[in-house]
Amino acid sequence: MEHLINKRVKEIELSGIRTFYNMVSQYQDVLSLTIGQPDFLTPQHVKEAAKSAIDDNQTSYTHNAGTIELREAAAQFVKEKYDLHYNPADEVIVTIGASQAIDIALRTILEEDSEVILPGPVYPGYEPLIRLNGAKPVHIDTTETGFRLTADLIQQHLTSKTRCVILPYPSNPTGVTLSQQELEEIAALLSDKNIFVLSDEIYSELVFDKKHQSIASISSMKEKTIVINGVSKSHSMTGWRIGLLFAPSYLAKHILKVHQYNVSCASSVSQAAALEALTAGKNDAVDMKKEYEQRLNYVYDRLVNMGFDVEKPTGAFYIFPSIQNFHSNSFDFALELVKEAGVALVPGSAFSSHGEGYVRLSYAYSMNTLRAACDRIEAYLTSRQSR
Ligand SMILES: Cc1ncc(COP(=O)(O)O)c(C=O)c1O
């Protein structure tokens, strides 16, 4: 019967991150720096809010778009923090993680043969969803522009079929962010074009050197931009599965239909927890961010000392060193590190073909783990040189 399975589903593959993670879990005594999951606990007051919600019997369906309290809090949060203006009544949708927000956004705007521009290397969650819509991902090589998708690069790849540009900044896997100037140049290019922007800002609370800026805060862009956010990374709440989607009402009303038939609504208990996170806990990410930045500085210095060429990240909790001084193939190098050094990093090829020649290290791990992993990598590279 397998031949009856939808061809597009058959053609997509499991994420290379997970595949690699599953593969290395067979090896003993490996320090894994592979997963993009904050190592902090969900803040206690957020957990208490969820417990109270259960005791208060907040256990039924909510409005399809999420409780009005949470939508109001989400709108207030992005207004205060990023100068974004959305009406909680009809421009905010609470989703099952950022992942589902991306899915329903793409399903609403894409058609057969639409083209979607996105940077490469890039988070592997977009491509399969684009392909399931019969649309075509157009990965642009950003390895020459410090992993930044520039207006020039976008312009070179625009066609009459371009329906959407994905701006995933701060970036997983590279940790880079775009400057206000770069966002304005992209806005100037796209403002008179019938092209949507999907701005995945799930790491917006983890920007080190400045305040996070969203392209939707540039006035000409709100009408064509879908902003994706959520509490997974900002509040260490990956398992609660709460994402947020912000879009102008003409667009949100159609996205909401897809969402409604897809999941009805996000978990009521998780929504109560997210409400607490975005109100009483609106600055919960500040301390986590300080810790991530210290770890970044440590890991960056160690990698540079070992001889890796690496762009210093300004956000998220990943660093993406080039392996060209050591190996030509990122999968083989990552496997070698697992077997010989006892450290797991994700091969860059998991982030599109433009990630080949790099590895991703997640520093969402304790300083002790990071120190031990860096020591192991360094010892291995030194012994390799003397062979
Ligand atoms: C860039 C990016 N977008 C979206 C997601 C998915 O987030 P969520 O867990 O909220 O679905 C991730 C998760 O790693 C991510 O890195």
The ligand as an SDF file (V2000), in Angstrom:
LIG
                    3D

 16 16  0  0  0  0  0  0  0  0999 V2000
   14.1490   29.1860   13.9240 C   0  0  0  0  0  0  0  0  0  0  0  0
   13.1690   28.3240   14.6230 C   0  0  0  0  0  0  0  0  0  0  0  0
   11.8680   28.4930   14.3700 N   0  0  0  0  0  0  0  0  0  0  0  0
   10.9330   27.7260   14.9610 C   0  0  0  0  0  0  0  0  0  0  0  0
   11.2800   26.7380   15.8520 C   0  0  0  0  0  0  0  0  0  0  0  0
   10.1900   25.8940   16.4810 C   0  0  0  0  0  0  0  0  0  0  0  0
    9.8110   26.4320   17.7030 O   0  0  0  0  0  0  0  0  0  0  0  0
    8.6780   25.7310   18.5910 P   0  0  0  0  0  0  0  0  0  0  0  0
    9.3610   24.7680   19.4910 O   0  0  0  0  0  0  0  0  0  0  0  0
    8.0520   26.8730   19.3500 O   0  0  0  0  0  0  0  0  0  0  0  0
    7.7240   25.0730   17.6750 O   0  0  0  0  0  0  0  0  0  0  0  0
   12.6270   26.5240   16.1520 C   0  0  0  0  0  0  0  0  0  0  0  0
   13.0200   25.4370   17.0790 C   0  0  0  0  0  0  0  0  0  0  0  0
   14.1470   25.0800   17.2480 O   0  0  0  0  0  0  0  0  0  0  0  0
   13.5910   27.3400   15.5290 C   0  0  0  0  0  0  0  0  0  0  0  0
   14.8920   27.1800   15.7790 O   0  0  0  0  0  0  0  0  0  0  0  0
  1  2  1  0
  2  3  1  0
  2 15  2  0
  3  4  2  0
  4  5  1  0
  5  6  1  0
  5 12  2  0
  6  7  1  0
  7  8  1  0
  8  9  2  0
  8 10  1  0
  8 11  1  0
 12 13  1  0
 12 15  1  0
 13 14  2  0
 15 16  1  0
M  END
$$$$
